[in-house]
Amino acid sequence: MKIDILTLFPEMVDCAMHTSVIGRAQQAGLIEINAINIRDFTLDKHNRVDDTPYGGGKGMVMQADPLYRCHAHVTGGTHVHTVLMSAQGAPFCQNKARELLAHEHVILVCGHYEGIDQRFIDECVDEEISIGDFVLTGGEIPAMAVADAVCRMVPGVLAEEVCFTEESHWSGLLEYPQYTKPAVWHDRAVPDVLLSGHHANIETWRRKKSLERTKQDRPDLFAKFEPQDKRDRKLLQELDQETKEPSGL
């Protein structure tokens, strides 16, 4: 998996993408993440990559030509799936991360200032992605979030596939609660089932907690969830019954 991030601040990307799990995966040759400095491709002697917007308005707009030259350098004349990190983009989610994983090579473009000249977007960008309904100073943090979410699913990056298939959002549910030693902390005990050694009961408990947490904290996700088997249907019935039962009586 190769990801090229077009940015005005490559040092910001390099710092984050060469540490921890992602950094080790790069050292092992499992993935490749490059930060490409857009300023290196401007023809302006002052390395300028922005100008005032046509039609007036505050702020500056990133010019199409430096971005185009940078993009062309990375693609080498071939098509590479290109994503613009944009507040106007479609919301990023786990399914989108899986879609991007299917590409051997992806380019992530980081915008800045008041935006990017639309002509570059029309000519070079395949899709726009947003990581939430808020605005940041630039696209670097969103690009790194997308790169991390995608690359951690590359075989070998995590110790086992189950490390991400049981996490929140993979199956449309939030992850169950996690506990570790000691068994009692601040008078709060680990649920007995997790200490029982009964793997089937533990798995059922975790599934129920996952359903319960999703129903409570993300009703939008829960509304889309379809039971996978008889156990799911039984657990959903139990949760529904527990919700209807009066408490404190």
C-alpha positions in Angstrom: 0.0 0.0 0.0 1.4 3.4 -1.0 0.0 6.7 0.0 1.4 10.0 -1.2 0.3 13.1 0.8 0.6 16.4 -1.1 1.1 19.1 1.6 2.6 22.4 2.4 3.9 21.0 5.7 5.7 17.7 5.0 7.5 17.8 8.3 4.2 17.6 10.1 3.2 14.5 8.2 6.6 12.8 8.5 6.6 13.3 12.2 3.4 11.4 12.8 3.6 8.8 10.0 7.0 7.5 11.1 6.2 6.7 14.7 4.3 3.9 16.5 2.5 1.2 14.5 2.5 3.0 11.2 6.2 3.9 11.5 7.2 0.3 12.2 5.1 -0.9 9.3 6.9 1.5 7.0 10.3 0.2 8.3 9.1 -3.3 7.6 8.2 -2.4 4.1 4.5 -3.2 4.5 3.4 0.3 3.6 4.9 3.4 2.2 3.7 6.9 3.1 5.4 9.9 1.5 4.9 13.6 2.2 5.4 15.6 -1.0 6.0 19.4 -0.6 3.8 21.3 -3.0 6.1 24.3 -2.8 8.8 22.4 -4.6 6.7 22.5 -7.7 5.8 26.2 -8.0 7.5 28.3 -10.7 7.3 31.4 -8.5 10.8 32.5 -7.3 9.4 33.2 -3.8 7.8 29.6 -3.7 4.4 31.2 -3.6 1.5 28.7 -4.1 -1.5 30.9 -3.4 -3.2 34.1 -4.6 -6.2 36.3 -4.0 -9.6 34.8 -5.1 -11.3 36.0 -8.3 -14.6 37.8 -7.4 -13.1 39.2 -4.2 -13.3 37.9 -0.6 -11.1 37.4 2.3 -8.1 35.0 2.4 -6.1 33.3 -0.2 -6.7 30.4 -2.6 -4.2 27.7 -3.5 -3.2 27.9 -7.1 -4.0 25.1 -9.5 -0.6 25.0 -11.3 1.7 24.1 -8.4 -0.8 21.4 -7.3 -1.0 20.1 -10.8 2.8 19.9 -11.2 3.1 18.1 -7.8 0.4 15.7 -8.7 1.9 15.0 -12.1 5.3 14.3 -10.5 3.7 11.7 -8.2 1.5 10.0 -10.8 4.1 9.9 -13.6 1.4 10.2 -16.2 -0.7 7.3 -14.9 -4.0 7.5 -13.1 -3.7 7.3 -9.3 -6.8 7.5 -7.2 -6.8 11.0 -5.8 -8.6 12.2 -2.7 -9.0 15.9 -1.6 -9.4 16.4 2.1 -12.2 18.9 2.2 -14.9 20.2 4.5 -17.3 19.8 1.5 -16.4 16.1 1.1 -18.4 13.0 1.9 -18.0 11.8 5.6 -15.2 9.4 6.2 -16.1 6.0 7.6 -14.8 2.5 8.0 -16.4 1.4 4.8 -14.6 4.2 2.9 -11.3 3.1 4.5 -11.9 -0.4 3.1 -12.6 1.1 -0.3 -9.4 3.0 -0.3 -7.5 -0.1 0.9 -8.5 -1.7 -2.4 -6.2 0.7 -4.3 -2.5 -0.1 -4.4 -1.7 3.6 -4.6 -3.6 6.6 -3.2 -2.9 10.3 -3.3 -4.3 12.5 -0.5 -4.3 16.3 -1.2 -4.1 18.7 1.8 -5.8 22.0 1.2 -5.0 25.3 3.0 -6.1 28.9 3.2 -9.6 29.5 1.8 -9.5 26.5 -0.5 -8.1 25.2 -3.7 -8.7 26.4 -7.3 -11.6 24.4 -8.5 -9.9 23.7 -11.8 -7.3 21.4 -10.2 -10.1 19.6 -8.4 -12.0 19.1 -11.6 -9.0 17.8 -13.5 -7.2 15.7 -10.9 -9.4 14.8 -7.9 -11.5 11.6 -7.9 -13.4 12.3 -4.7 -13.5 14.6 -1.7 -13.5 13.3 1.9 -14.3 15.1 5.2 -13.5 13.7 8.7 -16.3 15.6 10.3 -18.6 18.6 10.3 -15.9 21.1 11.5 -13.2 23.1 9.9 -9.4 22.8 10.5 -6.5 25.0 9.4 -5.4 22.5 6.8 -5.8 19.0 5.5 -2.8 17.4 7.1 -4.6 16.1 10.2 -7.5 14.6 8.1 -5.0 13.1 5.6 -3.1 11.5 8.4 -6.3 10.1 10.0 -7.3 8.6 6.7 -3.8 7.2 6.0 -3.7 5.6 9.5 -7.2 4.1 9.2 -6.4 2.6 5.8 -2.9 1.4 6.5 -3.6 -0.4 9.8 -5.8 -2.8 7.8 -2.9 -3.8 5.5 -2.0 -7.5 6.3 0.9 -7.6 8.7 0.6 -4.1 10.1 -1.3 -5.3 13.1 -0.5 -8.6 14.9 -3.7 -10.2 13.9 -6.7 -9.4 11.6 -9.0 -9.6 14.7 -7.2 -6.5 16.1 -9.4 -4.4 13.7 -12.3 -6.7 12.8 -13.6 -6.6 16.4 -13.2 -2.9 16.8 -15.8 -0.2 16.6 -17.5 0.4 13.3 -16.0 -2.7 11.5 -19.3 -4.6 11.7 -21.5 -1.6 12.1 -21.4 -1.7 15.9 -19.3 0.0 18.6 -16.7 -2.1 20.4 -17.5 -3.7 23.8 -15.9 -2.4 27.0 -12.3 -3.5 27.7 -10.6 -4.3 31.1 -7.2 -5.3 32.3 -5.4 -5.9 35.7 -6.1 -5.3 38.5 -9.4 -7.1 38.9 -10.6 -4.4 41.4 -9.7 -0.8 41.0 -11.2 2.1 43.1 -13.8 -0.5 44.3 -14.8 -1.1 40.7 -14.6 -4.8 39.8 -14.1 -6.4 36.4 -17.3 -8.2 35.3 -17.2 -11.8 36.6 -17.8 -13.3 33.2 -14.4 -12.0 32.0 -12.7 -13.9 34.8 -14.6 -17.1 34.3 -12.5 -18.6 31.6 -15.6 -19.6 29.7 -14.9 -18.4 26.2 -18.4 -18.9 24.8 -20.0 -16.9 27.6 -17.3 -14.2 27.3 -18.0 -13.9 23.5 -21.7 -13.6 24.1 -21.2 -11.0 26.8 -19.0 -8.9 24.6 -21.5 -9.2 21.7 -24.4 -8.1 24.0 -22.3 -5.2 25.3 -21.5 -4.1 21.8 -25.1 -4.1 20.8 -26.1 -2.3 24.1 -23.4 0.4 23.7 -24.3 1.0 20.0 -28.0 1.3 20.9 -27.3 3.8 23.7 -24.5 5.9 22.2 -25.0 5.7 18.4 -28.7 5.1 17.7 -28.0 6.1 14.1 -25.7 3.1 13.6 -28.0 0.8 15.6 -31.0 1.7 13.3 -29.0 0.4 10.3 -27.8 -2.8 12.0 -29.1 -6.2 10.8 -28.8 -9.2 13.2 -26.2 -11.7 11.9 -27.6 -14.9 13.5 -29.9 -16.3 16.1 -27.7 -15.2 18.9 -28.0 -11.6 17.7 -31.7 -11.8 17.6 -31.9 -13.3 21.1 -29.6 -10.6 22.5 -31.6 -7.9 20.9 -34.7 -9.3 22.5 -33.0 -9.3 25.9 -31.9 -5.7 25.4 -35.4 -4.7 24.4 -36.9 -6.5 27.4 -34.4 -4.9 29.8 -35.2 -1.5 28.3 -38.9 -2.0 29.0 -38.5 -3.3 32.5 -39.0 -0.5 35.2 -35.8 0.1 37.2 -35.6 0.6 41.0 -38.7 -1.4 41.8 
